[in-house]
Amino acid sequence: MLIFNTTYHVEEDQEKYFLIWMQEYYLPEVEKKGMLHAPRMTRILSHHEEGSACFSVQFEVEDSTLLHHWHLEQGAQLTEEMQKIFKEKVVGFPTLMEVIV
């Protein structure tokens, strides 16, 4: 089992809109495909910079091949949509992790 995590740095004036967009659009759209499971969104408390907030969005995925297919079919498009809406006010970087225990 793998965990696909994306950490987002969000400018303070966009935080409310980002959270709404994630909850009402992004997470439901990802779940519709059925490739990524168990979505979780958390606020990152340990790396707070004034004027911004950080969030982690995580999904479980069976393997990297399935994640690659998801990225080609949906992930790249969702990232592009996010960039059109939030421009440089939201920046995300992905991390792929393996569950050990």
PyMOL CGO cylinders between C-alpha atoms (Angstrom):
from pymol import cmd
from pymol.cgo import CYLINDER

trace = [
    CYLINDER, 0.00, 0.00, 0.00, 1.24, 3.46, -0.94, 0.3, 1, 1, 1, 1, 1, 1,
    CYLINDER, 1.24, 3.46, -0.94, 0.24, 6.89, 0.27, 0.3, 1, 1, 1, 1, 1, 1,
    CYLINDER, 0.24, 6.89, 0.27, 0.16, 9.70, -2.26, 0.3, 1, 1, 1, 1, 1, 1,
    CYLINDER, 0.16, 9.70, -2.26, 0.63, 12.97, -0.38, 0.3, 1, 1, 1, 1, 1, 1,
    CYLINDER, 0.63, 12.97, -0.38, 0.57, 16.49, -1.76, 0.3, 1, 1, 1, 1, 1, 1,
    CYLINDER, 0.57, 16.49, -1.76, 1.64, 19.34, 0.47, 0.3, 1, 1, 1, 1, 1, 1,
    CYLINDER, 1.64, 19.34, 0.47, 0.12, 22.70, -0.42, 0.3, 1, 1, 1, 1, 1, 1,
    CYLINDER, 0.12, 22.70, -0.42, 1.40, 26.13, 0.54, 0.3, 1, 1, 1, 1, 1, 1,
    CYLINDER, 1.40, 26.13, 0.54, -1.57, 28.53, 0.40, 0.3, 1, 1, 1, 1, 1, 1,
    CYLINDER, -1.57, 28.53, 0.40, -1.48, 32.30, 0.71, 0.3, 1, 1, 1, 1, 1, 1,
    CYLINDER, -1.48, 32.30, 0.71, -3.64, 33.53, 3.57, 0.3, 1, 1, 1, 1, 1, 1,
    CYLINDER, -3.64, 33.53, 3.57, -6.13, 35.44, 1.39, 0.3, 1, 1, 1, 1, 1, 1,
    CYLINDER, -6.13, 35.44, 1.39, -6.88, 32.23, -0.58, 0.3, 1, 1, 1, 1, 1, 1,
    CYLINDER, -6.88, 32.23, -0.58, -7.17, 29.78, 2.32, 0.3, 1, 1, 1, 1, 1, 1,
    CYLINDER, -7.17, 29.78, 2.32, -10.97, 29.84, 2.61, 0.3, 1, 1, 1, 1, 1, 1,
    CYLINDER, -10.97, 29.84, 2.61, -11.45, 29.46, -1.16, 0.3, 1, 1, 1, 1, 1, 1,
    CYLINDER, -11.45, 29.46, -1.16, -8.83, 26.72, -1.39, 0.3, 1, 1, 1, 1, 1, 1,
    CYLINDER, -8.83, 26.72, -1.39, -10.51, 24.68, 1.37, 0.3, 1, 1, 1, 1, 1, 1,
    CYLINDER, -10.51, 24.68, 1.37, -13.93, 25.04, -0.27, 0.3, 1, 1, 1, 1, 1, 1,
    CYLINDER, -13.93, 25.04, -0.27, -12.54, 24.08, -3.69, 0.3, 1, 1, 1, 1, 1, 1,
    CYLINDER, -12.54, 24.08, -3.69, -10.77, 21.03, -2.28, 0.3, 1, 1, 1, 1, 1, 1,
    CYLINDER, -10.77, 21.03, -2.28, -13.79, 19.80, -0.32, 0.3, 1, 1, 1, 1, 1, 1,
    CYLINDER, -13.79, 19.80, -0.32, -16.46, 20.53, -2.91, 0.3, 1, 1, 1, 1, 1, 1,
    CYLINDER, -16.46, 20.53, -2.91, -14.60, 19.80, -6.14, 0.3, 1, 1, 1, 1, 1, 1,
    CYLINDER, -14.60, 19.80, -6.14, -11.14, 18.26, -6.00, 0.3, 1, 1, 1, 1, 1, 1,
    CYLINDER, -11.14, 18.26, -6.00, -11.69, 15.46, -3.45, 0.3, 1, 1, 1, 1, 1, 1,
    CYLINDER, -11.69, 15.46, -3.45, -15.06, 14.37, -4.91, 0.3, 1, 1, 1, 1, 1, 1,
    CYLINDER, -15.06, 14.37, -4.91, -13.60, 14.36, -8.44, 0.3, 1, 1, 1, 1, 1, 1,
    CYLINDER, -13.60, 14.36, -8.44, -10.67, 12.18, -7.39, 0.3, 1, 1, 1, 1, 1, 1,
    CYLINDER, -10.67, 12.18, -7.39, -12.98, 9.75, -5.61, 0.3, 1, 1, 1, 1, 1, 1,
    CYLINDER, -12.98, 9.75, -5.61, -15.18, 9.38, -8.72, 0.3, 1, 1, 1, 1, 1, 1,
    CYLINDER, -15.18, 9.38, -8.72, -12.30, 7.71, -10.62, 0.3, 1, 1, 1, 1, 1, 1,
    CYLINDER, -12.30, 7.71, -10.62, -11.96, 5.04, -7.93, 0.3, 1, 1, 1, 1, 1, 1,
    CYLINDER, -11.96, 5.04, -7.93, -8.18, 4.75, -8.31, 0.3, 1, 1, 1, 1, 1, 1,
    CYLINDER, -8.18, 4.75, -8.31, -7.23, 6.63, -5.15, 0.3, 1, 1, 1, 1, 1, 1,
    CYLINDER, -7.23, 6.63, -5.15, -8.90, 5.84, -1.82, 0.3, 1, 1, 1, 1, 1, 1,
    CYLINDER, -8.90, 5.84, -1.82, -9.27, 7.06, 1.75, 0.3, 1, 1, 1, 1, 1, 1,
    CYLINDER, -9.27, 7.06, 1.75, -8.82, 10.80, 1.18, 0.3, 1, 1, 1, 1, 1, 1,
    CYLINDER, -8.82, 10.80, 1.18, -7.56, 12.82, 4.11, 0.3, 1, 1, 1, 1, 1, 1,
    CYLINDER, -7.56, 12.82, 4.11, -6.83, 16.53, 4.35, 0.3, 1, 1, 1, 1, 1, 1,
    CYLINDER, -6.83, 16.53, 4.35, -4.88, 17.98, 7.24, 0.3, 1, 1, 1, 1, 1, 1,
    CYLINDER, -4.88, 17.98, 7.24, -3.53, 21.35, 8.27, 0.3, 1, 1, 1, 1, 1, 1,
    CYLINDER, -3.53, 21.35, 8.27, 0.24, 21.33, 8.78, 0.3, 1, 1, 1, 1, 1, 1,
    CYLINDER, 0.24, 21.33, 8.78, 1.08, 23.03, 12.06, 0.3, 1, 1, 1, 1, 1, 1,
    CYLINDER, 1.08, 23.03, 12.06, 4.84, 22.58, 12.22, 0.3, 1, 1, 1, 1, 1, 1,
    CYLINDER, 4.84, 22.58, 12.22, 5.78, 24.78, 9.24, 0.3, 1, 1, 1, 1, 1, 1,
    CYLINDER, 5.78, 24.78, 9.24, 3.74, 27.92, 9.63, 0.3, 1, 1, 1, 1, 1, 1,
    CYLINDER, 3.74, 27.92, 9.63, 4.87, 31.03, 7.80, 0.3, 1, 1, 1, 1, 1, 1,
    CYLINDER, 4.87, 31.03, 7.80, 3.17, 34.34, 8.45, 0.3, 1, 1, 1, 1, 1, 1,
    CYLINDER, 3.17, 34.34, 8.45, 0.65, 35.15, 5.75, 0.3, 1, 1, 1, 1, 1, 1,
    CYLINDER, 0.65, 35.15, 5.75, 0.15, 31.57, 4.63, 0.3, 1, 1, 1, 1, 1, 1,
    CYLINDER, 0.15, 31.57, 4.63, -1.11, 28.13, 5.62, 0.3, 1, 1, 1, 1, 1, 1,
    CYLINDER, -1.11, 28.13, 5.62, 0.06, 24.64, 4.70, 0.3, 1, 1, 1, 1, 1, 1,
    CYLINDER, 0.06, 24.64, 4.70, -2.12, 21.60, 4.08, 0.3, 1, 1, 1, 1, 1, 1,
    CYLINDER, -2.12, 21.60, 4.08, -1.51, 17.95, 3.33, 0.3, 1, 1, 1, 1, 1, 1,
    CYLINDER, -1.51, 17.95, 3.33, -3.86, 15.97, 1.10, 0.3, 1, 1, 1, 1, 1, 1,
    CYLINDER, -3.86, 15.97, 1.10, -3.37, 12.20, 1.20, 0.3, 1, 1, 1, 1, 1, 1,
    CYLINDER, -3.37, 12.20, 1.20, -4.81, 9.24, -0.66, 0.3, 1, 1, 1, 1, 1, 1,
    CYLINDER, -4.81, 9.24, -0.66, -4.11, 5.54, -0.50, 0.3, 1, 1, 1, 1, 1, 1,
    CYLINDER, -4.11, 5.54, -0.50, -3.20, 3.83, -3.77, 0.3, 1, 1, 1, 1, 1, 1,
    CYLINDER, -3.20, 3.83, -3.77, -2.37, 0.19, -4.50, 0.3, 1, 1, 1, 1, 1, 1,
    CYLINDER, -2.37, 0.19, -4.50, 0.81, 0.76, -6.49, 0.3, 1, 1, 1, 1, 1, 1,
    CYLINDER, 0.81, 0.76, -6.49, 2.78, 3.33, -8.47, 0.3, 1, 1, 1, 1, 1, 1,
    CYLINDER, 2.78, 3.33, -8.47, 1.47, 2.03, -11.81, 0.3, 1, 1, 1, 1, 1, 1,
    CYLINDER, 1.47, 2.03, -11.81, -2.11, 2.84, -10.79, 0.3, 1, 1, 1, 1, 1, 1,
    CYLINDER, -2.11, 2.84, -10.79, -1.00, 6.25, -9.52, 0.3, 1, 1, 1, 1, 1, 1,
    CYLINDER, -1.00, 6.25, -9.52, 0.71, 6.93, -12.85, 0.3, 1, 1, 1, 1, 1, 1,
    CYLINDER, 0.71, 6.93, -12.85, -2.51, 6.04, -14.71, 0.3, 1, 1, 1, 1, 1, 1,
    CYLINDER, -2.51, 6.04, -14.71, -4.51, 8.32, -12.41, 0.3, 1, 1, 1, 1, 1, 1,
    CYLINDER, -4.51, 8.32, -12.41, -2.07, 11.16, -13.02, 0.3, 1, 1, 1, 1, 1, 1,
    CYLINDER, -2.07, 11.16, -13.02, -2.37, 10.77, -16.81, 0.3, 1, 1, 1, 1, 1, 1,
    CYLINDER, -2.37, 10.77, -16.81, -6.17, 10.42, -16.75, 0.3, 1, 1, 1, 1, 1, 1,
    CYLINDER, -6.17, 10.42, -16.75, -7.05, 12.98, -14.11, 0.3, 1, 1, 1, 1, 1, 1,
    CYLINDER, -7.05, 12.98, -14.11, -4.27, 14.29, -11.88, 0.3, 1, 1, 1, 1, 1, 1,
    CYLINDER, -4.27, 14.29, -11.88, -2.56, 16.53, -14.42, 0.3, 1, 1, 1, 1, 1, 1,
    CYLINDER, -2.56, 16.53, -14.42, -5.90, 18.06, -15.43, 0.3, 1, 1, 1, 1, 1, 1,
    CYLINDER, -5.90, 18.06, -15.43, -6.87, 18.80, -11.81, 0.3, 1, 1, 1, 1, 1, 1,
    CYLINDER, -6.87, 18.80, -11.81, -3.49, 20.40, -11.17, 0.3, 1, 1, 1, 1, 1, 1,
    CYLINDER, -3.49, 20.40, -11.17, -3.92, 22.56, -14.26, 0.3, 1, 1, 1, 1, 1, 1,
    CYLINDER, -3.92, 22.56, -14.26, -7.39, 23.64, -13.11, 0.3, 1, 1, 1, 1, 1, 1,
    CYLINDER, -7.39, 23.64, -13.11, -6.01, 24.52, -9.68, 0.3, 1, 1, 1, 1, 1, 1,
    CYLINDER, -6.01, 24.52, -9.68, -3.25, 26.62, -11.25, 0.3, 1, 1, 1, 1, 1, 1,
    CYLINDER, -3.25, 26.62, -11.25, -5.78, 28.49, -13.41, 0.3, 1, 1, 1, 1, 1, 1,
    CYLINDER, -5.78, 28.49, -13.41, -7.89, 29.34, -10.36, 0.3, 1, 1, 1, 1, 1, 1,
    CYLINDER, -7.89, 29.34, -10.36, -5.24, 30.10, -7.73, 0.3, 1, 1, 1, 1, 1, 1,
    CYLINDER, -5.24, 30.10, -7.73, -2.21, 30.93, -9.89, 0.3, 1, 1, 1, 1, 1, 1,
    CYLINDER, -2.21, 30.93, -9.89, 0.94, 31.32, -7.74, 0.3, 1, 1, 1, 1, 1, 1,
    CYLINDER, 0.94, 31.32, -7.74, -1.10, 31.74, -4.55, 0.3, 1, 1, 1, 1, 1, 1,
    CYLINDER, -1.10, 31.74, -4.55, -1.27, 27.94, -4.10, 0.3, 1, 1, 1, 1, 1, 1,
    CYLINDER, -1.27, 27.94, -4.10, 1.79, 25.78, -4.65, 0.3, 1, 1, 1, 1, 1, 1,
    CYLINDER, 1.79, 25.78, -4.65, 1.81, 22.02, -4.18, 0.3, 1, 1, 1, 1, 1, 1,
    CYLINDER, 1.81, 22.02, -4.18, 4.47, 19.34, -4.21, 0.3, 1, 1, 1, 1, 1, 1,
    CYLINDER, 4.47, 19.34, -4.21, 3.78, 15.60, -4.23, 0.3, 1, 1, 1, 1, 1, 1,
    CYLINDER, 3.78, 15.60, -4.23, 5.40, 12.83, -2.19, 0.3, 1, 1, 1, 1, 1, 1,
    CYLINDER, 5.40, 12.83, -2.19, 4.88, 9.11, -2.65, 0.3, 1, 1, 1, 1, 1, 1,
    CYLINDER, 4.88, 9.11, -2.65, 5.25, 7.06, 0.53, 0.3, 1, 1, 1, 1, 1, 1,
    CYLINDER, 5.25, 7.06, 0.53, 5.17, 3.33, 1.26, 0.3, 1, 1, 1, 1, 1, 1,
    CYLINDER, 5.17, 3.33, 1.26, 3.27, 2.04, 4.29, 0.3, 1, 1, 1, 1, 1, 1,
    CYLINDER, 3.27, 2.04, 4.29, 5.63, -0.12, 6.36, 0.3, 1, 1, 1, 1, 1, 1,
    CYLINDER, 5.63, -0.12, 6.36, 3.51, -0.98, 9.41, 0.3, 1, 1, 1, 1, 1, 1,
]
cmd.load_cgo(trace, "trace")
